[in-house]
Amino acid sequence: MTIGIILAGLIGFLIVVALFIILTMVPVGLWVTAFFSGVKVRLSDLIGMRLRRVRPRRIVNPMIKATKAGMELNIGALEGHSLAGGNVDAVVDALIAAQRADIELNFEEAAAIDLAGRDVLEAVQVSVNPKVIETPKISAVAQDGIEVLVIAKVTVRANIDRLVGGAGEETIIARVGEGIVTTVGSSRTYKEVLENPDNISRVVLEKGLDSGTAYEILSIDIADVDVARNIGARLQTDQAEADKRIAEAKASERRSMAIAREQEMRAEVEAMRARVVEAQSEVPKALAEALKNGSMSVNDYYELENMKSDTSMREAIAKSGDKIVSDGGDRA
């Protein structure tokens, strides 16, 4: 009796565990929902998704939406896109939106766009309803040196065929900015830019800036034009200041060279004076040697001294005469 009760309890426990495992592995509720929604999916497919670590609800619910929208999709393709890291729900929504807007878009193209990192649903919406991209303030300088700040609004439409591998909004903004800088730079004065801002739009549109991008440029509208700094005058001022500094540097260099030359000449003069003093110190020795050897007599020596005295007296008289003349001129 007791053993039978124990066995019955054990069997009941095993049944409960088995039912729990089955209900966990097999989403019966989701299968029932899919069945009554007209989606043909087998329980084995749902179990396989569990084993492949794919959440069945992320596959079945988009499949239900596609079926109700009248599209026939392969559940295996949806699962494969999910395993590749794609967003199945976004792809199905994009396919439904494209069908409603009469845009040719199949599952492979939508999946490729999604795996490329782009929002495929937004791409379809932008293809139907163009979006406006506003550029930041773009600085450009006219030929007269006046800086102009321009803000443009670019109306674009997504190009489904170029979404994979095409450049994004940043490229559009960069190319439009380049076109604005080129157009303003070719204007003779900033007044021409202020008077005819539509010239910027026309010239930029003619350049075909949307080539190689994921968008098609519909229009470029100049939203704002402001006059900023006088770049030309500022550059001239900077150039004048640079020339002044160069001239000052050259003058300082010449002054340094003149000072160095003056010091060099003073050193040469001092050296000459030293040599003269040295030579003068040798004169008495030479005179003594001449007297000793008889090369010069005593009378010759006295005549030499009288000549030196006479020369000194004449120099003194000449200096005193120059001083008298100078004093007389000052008094006059």
Secondary structure as a PSIPRED ss2 file (coil, helix, strand):
# PSIPRED VFORMAT (PSIPRED V4.0)

   1 M C   1.000  0.000  0.000
   2 T H   0.000  1.000  0.000
   3 I H   0.000  1.000  0.000
   4 G H   0.000  1.000  0.000
   5 I H   0.000  1.000  0.000
   6 I H   0.000  1.000  0.000
   7 L H   0.000  1.000  0.000
   8 A H   0.000  1.000  0.000
   9 G H   0.000  1.000  0.000
  10 L H   0.000  1.000  0.000
  11 I H   0.000  1.000  0.000
  12 G H   0.000  1.000  0.000
  13 F H   0.000  1.000  0.000
  14 L H   0.000  1.000  0.000
  15 I H   0.000  1.000  0.000
  16 V H   0.000  1.000  0.000
  17 V H   0.000  1.000  0.000
  18 A H   0.000  1.000  0.000
  19 L H   0.000  1.000  0.000
  20 F H   0.000  1.000  0.000
  21 I H   0.000  1.000  0.000
  22 I H   0.000  1.000  0.000
  23 L H   0.000  1.000  0.000
  24 T H   0.000  1.000  0.000
  25 M H   0.000  1.000  0.000
  26 V C   1.000  0.000  0.000
  27 P C   1.000  0.000  0.000
  28 V H   0.000  1.000  0.000
  29 G H   0.000  1.000  0.000
  30 L H   0.000  1.000  0.000
  31 W H   0.000  1.000  0.000
  32 V H   0.000  1.000  0.000
  33 T H   0.000  1.000  0.000
  34 A H   0.000  1.000  0.000
  35 F H   0.000  1.000  0.000
  36 F H   0.000  1.000  0.000
  37 S C   1.000  0.000  0.000
  38 G C   1.000  0.000  0.000
  39 V C   1.000  0.000  0.000
  40 K C   1.000  0.000  0.000
  41 V C   1.000  0.000  0.000
  42 R C   1.000  0.000  0.000
  43 L H   0.000  1.000  0.000
  44 S H   0.000  1.000  0.000
  45 D H   0.000  1.000  0.000
  46 L H   0.000  1.000  0.000
  47 I H   0.000  1.000  0.000
  48 G H   0.000  1.000  0.000
  49 M H   0.000  1.000  0.000
  50 R H   0.000  1.000  0.000
  51 L H   0.000  1.000  0.000
  52 R C   1.000  0.000  0.000
  53 R C   1.000  0.000  0.000
  54 V C   1.000  0.000  0.000
  55 R C   1.000  0.000  0.000
  56 P H   0.000  1.000  0.000
  57 R H   0.000  1.000  0.000
  58 R H   0.000  1.000  0.000
  59 I H   0.000  1.000  0.000
  60 V H   0.000  1.000  0.000
  61 N H   0.000  1.000  0.000
  62 P H   0.000  1.000  0.000
  63 M H   0.000  1.000  0.000
  64 I H   0.000  1.000  0.000
  65 K H   0.000  1.000  0.000
  66 A H   0.000  1.000  0.000
  67 T H   0.000  1.000  0.000
  68 K H   0.000  1.000  0.000
  69 A C   1.000  0.000  0.000
  70 G C   1.000  0.000  0.000
  71 M C   1.000  0.000  0.000
  72 E C   1.000  0.000  0.000
  73 L C   1.000  0.000  0.000
  74 N C   1.000  0.000  0.000
  75 I H   0.000  1.000  0.000
  76 G H   0.000  1.000  0.000
  77 A H   0.000  1.000  0.000
  78 L H   0.000  1.000  0.000
  79 E H   0.000  1.000  0.000
  80 G H   0.000  1.000  0.000
  81 H H   0.000  1.000  0.000
  82 S H   0.000  1.000  0.000
  83 L H   0.000  1.000  0.000
  84 A C   1.000  0.000  0.000
  85 G C   1.000  0.000  0.000
  86 G C   1.000  0.000  0.000
  87 N C   1.000  0.000  0.000
  88 V H   0.000  1.000  0.000
  89 D H   0.000  1.000  0.000
  90 A H   0.000  1.000  0.000
  91 V H   0.000  1.000  0.000
  92 V H   0.000  1.000  0.000
  93 D H   0.000  1.000  0.000
  94 A H   0.000  1.000  0.000
  95 L H   0.000  1.000  0.000
  96 I H   0.000  1.000  0.000
  97 A H   0.000  1.000  0.000
  98 A H   0.000  1.000  0.000
  99 Q H   0.000  1.000  0.000
 100 R H   0.000  1.000  0.000
 101 A C   1.000  0.000  0.000
 102 D C   1.000  0.000  0.000
 103 I C   1.000  0.000  0.000
 104 E C   1.000  0.000  0.000
 105 L C   1.000  0.000  0.000
 106 N C   1.000  0.000  0.000
 107 F H   0.000  1.000  0.000
 108 E H   0.000  1.000  0.000
 109 E H   0.000  1.000  0.000
 110 A H   0.000  1.000  0.000
 111 A H   0.000  1.000  0.000
 112 A H   0.000  1.000  0.000
 113 I H   0.000  1.000  0.000
 114 D H   0.000  1.000  0.000
 115 L H   0.000  1.000  0.000
 116 A C   1.000  0.000  0.000
 117 G C   1.000  0.000  0.000
 118 R C   1.000  0.000  0.000
 119 D C   1.000  0.000  0.000
 120 V H   0.000  1.000  0.000
 121 L H   0.000  1.000  0.000
 122 E H   0.000  1.000  0.000
 123 A H   0.000  1.000  0.000
 124 V H   0.000  1.000  0.000
 125 Q H   0.000  1.000  0.000
 126 V H   0.000  1.000  0.000
 127 S H   0.000  1.000  0.000
 128 V H   0.000  1.000  0.000
 129 N C   1.000  0.000  0.000
 130 P C   1.000  0.000  0.000
 131 K E   0.000  0.000  1.000
 132 V E   0.000  0.000  1.000
 133 I E   0.000  0.000  1.000
 134 E E   0.000  0.000  1.000
 135 T C   1.000  0.000  0.000
 136 P C   1.000  0.000  0.000
 137 K C   1.000  0.000  0.000
 138 I E   0.000  0.000  1.000
 139 S E   0.000  0.000  1.000
 140 A E   0.000  0.000  1.000
 141 V E   0.000  0.000  1.000
 142 A C   1.000  0.000  0.000
 143 Q C   1.000  0.000  0.000
 144 D C   1.000  0.000  0.000
 145 G C   1.000  0.000  0.000
 146 I E   0.000  0.000  1.000
 147 E E   0.000  0.000  1.000
 148 V E   0.000  0.000  1.000
 149 L E   0.000  0.000  1.000
 150 V E   0.000  0.000  1.000
 151 I E   0.000  0.000  1.000
 152 A E   0.000  0.000  1.000
 153 K E   0.000  0.000  1.000
 154 V E   0.000  0.000  1.000
 155 T E   0.000  0.000  1.000
 156 V E   0.000  0.000  1.000
 157 R E   0.000  0.000  1.000
 158 A E   0.000  0.000  1.000
 159 N C   1.000  0.000  0.000
 160 I H   0.000  1.000  0.000
 161 D H   0.000  1.000  0.000
 162 R H   0.000  1.000  0.000
 163 L C   1.000  0.000  0.000
 164 V C   1.000  0.000  0.000
 165 G C   1.000  0.000  0.000
 166 G C   1.000  0.000  0.000
 167 A E   0.000  0.000  1.000
 168 G C   1.000  0.000  0.000
 169 E H   0.000  1.000  0.000
 170 E H   0.000  1.000  0.000
 171 T H   0.000  1.000  0.000
 172 I H   0.000  1.000  0.000
 173 I H   0.000  1.000  0.000
 174 A H   0.000  1.000  0.000
 175 R H   0.000  1.000  0.000
 176 V H   0.000  1.000  0.000
 177 G H   0.000  1.000  0.000
 178 E H   0.000  1.000  0.000
 179 G H   0.000  1.000  0.000
 180 I H   0.000  1.000  0.000
 181 V H   0.000  1.000  0.000
 182 T H   0.000  1.000  0.000
 183 T H   0.000  1.000  0.000
 184 V H   0.000  1.000  0.000
 185 G H   0.000  1.000  0.000
 186 S C   1.000  0.000  0.000
 187 S C   1.000  0.000  0.000
 188 R C   1.000  0.000  0.000
 189 T C   1.000  0.000  0.000
 190 Y H   0.000  1.000  0.000
 191 K H   0.000  1.000  0.000
 192 E H   0.000  1.000  0.000
 193 V H   0.000  1.000  0.000
 194 L H   0.000  1.000  0.000
 195 E H   0.000  1.000  0.000
 196 N C   1.000  0.000  0.000
 197 P C   1.000  0.000  0.000
 198 D H   0.000  1.000  0.000
 199 N H   0.000  1.000  0.000
 200 I H   0.000  1.000  0.000
 201 S H   0.000  1.000  0.000
 202 R H   0.000  1.000  0.000
 203 V H   0.000  1.000  0.000
 204 V H   0.000  1.000  0.000
 205 L H   0.000  1.000  0.000
 206 E H   0.000  1.000  0.000
 207 K C   1.000  0.000  0.000
 208 G C   1.000  0.000  0.000
 209 L C   1.000  0.000  0.000
 210 D C   1.000  0.000  0.000
 211 S C   1.000  0.000  0.000
 212 G C   1.000  0.000  0.000
 213 T E   0.000  0.000  1.000
 214 A C   1.000  0.000  0.000
 215 Y E   0.000  0.000  1.000
 216 E E   0.000  0.000  1.000
 217 I E   0.000  0.000  1.000
 218 L E   0.000  0.000  1.000
 219 S E   0.000  0.000  1.000
 220 I E   0.000  0.000  1.000
 221 D E   0.000  0.000  1.000
 222 I E   0.000  0.000  1.000
 223 A E   0.000  0.000  1.000
 224 D E   0.000  0.000  1.000
 225 V E   0.000  0.000  1.000
 226 D E   0.000  0.000  1.000
 227 V E   0.000  0.000  1.000
 228 A E   0.000  0.000  1.000
 229 R E   0.000  0.000  1.000
 230 N E   0.000  0.000  1.000
 231 I H   0.000  1.000  0.000
 232 G H   0.000  1.000  0.000
 233 A H   0.000  1.000  0.000
 234 R H   0.000  1.000  0.000
 235 L H   0.000  1.000  0.000
 236 Q H   0.000  1.000  0.000
 237 T H   0.000  1.000  0.000
 238 D H   0.000  1.000  0.000
 239 Q H   0.000  1.000  0.000
 240 A H   0.000  1.000  0.000
 241 E H   0.000  1.000  0.000
 242 A H   0.000  1.000  0.000
 243 D H   0.000  1.000  0.000
 244 K H   0.000  1.000  0.000
 245 R H   0.000  1.000  0.000
 246 I H   0.000  1.000  0.000
 247 A H   0.000  1.000  0.000
 248 E H   0.000  1.000  0.000
 249 A H   0.000  1.000  0.000
 250 K H   0.000  1.000  0.000
 251 A H   0.000  1.000  0.000
 252 S H   0.000  1.000  0.000
 253 E H   0.000  1.000  0.000
 254 R H   0.000  1.000  0.000
 255 R H   0.000  1.000  0.000
 256 S H   0.000  1.000  0.000
 257 M H   0.000  1.000  0.000
 258 A H   0.000  1.000  0.000
 259 I H   0.000  1.000  0.000
 260 A H   0.000  1.000  0.000
 261 R H   0.000  1.000  0.000
 262 E H   0.000  1.000  0.000
 263 Q H   0.000  1.000  0.000
 264 E H   0.000  1.000  0.000
 265 M H   0.000  1.000  0.000
 266 R H   0.000  1.000  0.000
 267 A H   0.000  1.000  0.000
 268 E H   0.000  1.000  0.000
 269 V H   0.000  1.000  0.000
 270 E H   0.000  1.000  0.000
 271 A H   0.000  1.000  0.000
 272 M H   0.000  1.000  0.000
 273 R H   0.000  1.000  0.000
 274 A H   0.000  1.000  0.000
 275 R H   0.000  1.000  0.000
 276 V H   0.000  1.000  0.000
 277 V H   0.000  1.000  0.000
 278 E H   0.000  1.000  0.000
 279 A H   0.000  1.000  0.000
 280 Q H   0.000  1.000  0.000
 281 S H   0.000  1.000  0.000
 282 E H   0.000  1.000  0.000
 283 V H   0.000  1.000  0.000
 284 P H   0.000  1.000  0.000
 285 K H   0.000  1.000  0.000
 286 A H   0.000  1.000  0.000
 287 L H   0.000  1.000  0.000
 288 A H   0.000  1.000  0.000
 289 E H   0.000  1.000  0.000
 290 A H   0.000  1.000  0.000
 291 L H   0.000  1.000  0.000
 292 K H   0.000  1.000  0.000
 293 N H   0.000  1.000  0.000
 294 G C   1.000  0.000  0.000
 295 S C   1.000  0.000  0.000
 296 M C   1.000  0.000  0.000
 297 S C   1.000  0.000  0.000
 298 V H   0.000  1.000  0.000
 299 N H   0.000  1.000  0.000
 300 D H   0.000  1.000  0.000
 301 Y H   0.000  1.000  0.000
 302 Y H   0.000  1.000  0.000
 303 E H   0.000  1.000  0.000
 304 L H   0.000  1.000  0.000
 305 E H   0.000  1.000  0.000
 306 N H   0.000  1.000  0.000
 307 M H   0.000  1.000  0.000
 308 K H   0.000  1.000  0.000
 309 S H   0.000  1.000  0.000
 310 D H   0.000  1.000  0.000
 311 T H   0.000  1.000  0.000
 312 S H   0.000  1.000  0.000
 313 M H   0.000  1.000  0.000
 314 R H   0.000  1.000  0.000
 315 E H   0.000  1.000  0.000
 316 A H   0.000  1.000  0.000
 317 I H   0.000  1.000  0.000
 318 A H   0.000  1.000  0.000
 319 K H   0.000  1.000  0.000
 320 S H   0.000  1.000  0.000
 321 G H   0.000  1.000  0.000
 322 D H   0.000  1.000  0.000
 323 K H   0.000  1.000  0.000
 324 I H   0.000  1.000  0.000
 325 V H   0.000  1.000  0.000
 326 S H   0.000  1.000  0.000
 327 D H   0.000  1.000  0.000
 328 G H   0.000  1.000  0.000
 329 G H   0.000  1.000  0.000
 330 D H   0.000  1.000  0.000
 331 R H   0.000  1.000  0.000
 332 A C   1.000  0.000  0.000
